[in-house]
Amino acid sequence: MQILTLDKSQMRPAHGGTILAQGGFGGEEIAAPFGTAWGYLQPGMRQEPESVVHSKLYFIVEGEAEMTIEDEIATLQQGDLLHIPAHSMHSIKNPGPGDLITFAIWWNPVEGTS
């Protein structure tokens, strides 16, 4: 049995130092076709915009987020789950006042889907 626990003290800079992250399970580690990680954004932090070949699911564990995907902006709250299609320019921001904790899952989409 393998167990990982969210631990803010284990968070390290990610996405060019614009957020903090803690790796989860994925890849060769558990022979899975996906990766996972927790993200931690303190009030005012914003992940640098990116577009990647992976599709992603973002789950809001704690706090409130402002998510931008291409030209759309949405406010997400604890318990929300969001899909980010592959190759979509996206960014997440913590508008505050509390901490934002996310859990992300990413994978290579099936041919012809995103």
C-alpha positions as a printed NumPy array, in Angstrom:
array([[  0.   ,   0.   ,   0.   ],
       [  1.312,   3.429,  -0.979],
       [ -0.032,   6.563,   0.703],
       [  0.915,  10.175,   0.042],
       [ -0.305,  12.948,   2.307],
       [ -0.732,  16.593,   1.369],
       [  1.96 ,  18.473,   3.276],
       [  2.412,  22.22 ,   2.675],
       [  5.934,  21.992,   4.109],
       [  6.848,  19.623,   1.23 ],
       [  5.702,  22.057,  -1.458],
       [  8.388,  23.216,  -3.866],
       [  8.411,  25.985,  -6.506],
       [  6.857,  24.911,  -9.83 ],
       [  5.772,  26.514, -13.091],
       [  8.688,  28.914, -13.129],
       [  8.347,  29.546,  -9.391],
       [  4.86 ,  31.026,  -9.799],
       [  3.199,  28.349,  -7.629],
       [  4.2  ,  25.682,  -5.116],
       [  3.589,  21.979,  -5.781],
       [  3.95 ,  18.551,  -4.255],
       [  4.154,  15.537,  -6.559],
       [  1.65 ,  12.74 ,  -6.328],
       [  1.424,   9.306,  -7.927],
       [  1.801,   8.721, -11.627],
       [  3.934,   7.549, -14.482],
       [  6.391,   4.732, -14.027],
       [  6.142,   5.058, -10.25 ],
       [  2.804,   3.208, -10.268],
       [  2.718,   2.07 , -13.934],
       [ -0.004,   4.614, -14.769],
       [ -0.678,   6.579, -17.98 ],
       [ -1.174,   9.789, -15.994],
       [  0.514,  12.094, -13.498],
       [ -0.788,  13.844, -10.378],
       [  0.24 ,  16.681,  -8.091],
       [ -1.084,  19.039,  -5.455],
       [ -0.757,  22.753,  -6.119],
       [ -0.565,  25.45 ,  -3.456],
       [ -1.12 ,  29.109,  -4.191],
       [ -0.97 ,  31.682,  -1.443],
       [ -3.225,  34.759,  -1.8  ],
       [ -2.284,  36.745,  -4.905],
       [ -0.197,  33.968,  -6.525],
       [ -0.864,  33.204, -10.19 ],
       [  0.533,  30.322, -12.222],
       [  2.309,  31.459, -15.359],
       [  0.082,  30.803, -18.419],
       [  0.899,  27.586, -20.25 ],
       [ -0.313,  25.359, -23.046],
       [  0.693,  21.689, -22.874],
       [  0.036,  18.503, -24.848],
       [ -1.75 ,  16.939, -21.86 ],
       [ -5.394,  17.11 , -20.872],
       [ -5.891,  17.999, -17.193],
       [ -8.421,  17.791, -14.421],
       [ -8.151,  20.351, -11.626],
       [ -9.967,  19.682,  -8.341],
       [-10.249,  22.566,  -5.882],
       [ -9.397,  21.021,  -2.497],
       [ -9.415,  24.252,  -0.488],
       [-10.078,  27.915,  -1.2  ],
       [-11.212,  29.825,  -4.261],
       [ -9.579,  30.038,  -7.689],
       [ -9.824,  32.162, -10.768],
       [ -9.16 ,  29.913, -13.771],
       [ -8.475,  31.277, -17.237],
       [ -8.673,  28.96 , -20.236],
       [ -8.06 ,  30.749, -23.534],
       [-10.495,  33.714, -23.372],
       [-12.789,  32.284, -20.663],
       [-12.49 ,  33.115, -16.968],
       [-14.32 ,  31.162, -14.257],
       [-14.404,  31.353, -10.474],
       [-14.003,  27.947,  -8.839],
       [-14.643,  27.006,  -5.237],
       [-13.823,  24.103,  -2.937],
       [-15.288,  20.914,  -4.401],
       [-15.271,  22.084,  -8.043],
       [-13.702,  19.921, -10.75 ],
       [-12.537,  21.474, -14.024],
       [-11.359,  19.904, -17.286],
       [ -8.623,  21.68 , -19.256],
       [ -8.382,  20.415, -22.843],
       [ -4.956,  19.637, -24.281],
       [ -3.21 ,  22.554, -26.038],
       [ -5.414,  25.152, -24.265],
       [ -3.628,  28.204, -22.9  ],
       [ -4.516,  28.279, -19.202],
       [ -3.593,  29.778, -15.85 ],
       [ -4.895,  29.622, -12.297],
       [ -4.877,  32.447,  -9.756],
       [ -5.642,  32.704,  -6.053],
       [ -7.679,  35.907,  -5.581],
       [ -7.409,  35.414,  -1.791],
       [ -7.831,  35.959,   1.044],
       [ -7.093,  32.321,   2.058],
       [ -4.816,  29.619,   0.676],
       [ -5.718,  27.725,  -2.512],
       [ -4.996,  23.999,  -2.716],
       [ -5.599,  22.109,  -5.956],
       [ -5.149,  18.517,  -7.049],
       [ -4.31 ,  17.966, -10.716],
       [ -4.388,  14.858, -12.883],
       [ -2.917,  14.962, -16.398],
       [ -2.705,  12.484, -19.253],
       [ -2.096,  12.244, -22.968],
       [ -5.51 ,  12.476, -24.624],
       [ -6.805,   9.681, -26.833],
       [ -6.23 ,  10.444, -30.515],
       [ -8.979,  12.706, -31.896],
       [-10.117,  13.986, -28.457],
       [ -8.857,  16.599, -26.005]])
